Amino acid sequence: MIAEPISTLAELSPVYGVLSLPGGGEMVILALVMLLLFGAKKLPELARSLGESVGQFRKGKTEADLEAQLAEAKLKEARESAQKKSDVS
């Protein structure tokens, strides 16, 4: 008997359905719950601080990526110079 291929990601992982992104209805319910918990005056502050946090995270990620690329370039350069020295000897 030949096994059939897995056709959807949901069949691949039972956790996929739980971790999927919320749809429109879920977003409305989430917004209402947040409004009830924090109030109308606090929501703009929370959204602003969340936006700043995401911006700082992206900035840190970009800096880390650049540092990793620089380190990789230096390592490649060091390997090439070591290879040239060993070829000359």
MOMOLIN-V436927 format. One line per field, one symbol per residue. phi: phi as a letter, one per 20 degrees, with the letter a starting at -180 (. if undefined). burial: # if it has 24 or more other C-alpha atoms within 12 Angstrom, else .. A space follows every 10 residues. Layout:
BEGIN
phi = ???
burial = ???
END
This chain:
BEGIN
phi = .effffecff ffcfegffef ffefffffff fffffffdnf fegfffffff ffffffffff ffffffffff ffffffffff fffffffff
burial = .......... .......... .......... .......... .......... .......... .......... .......... .........
END
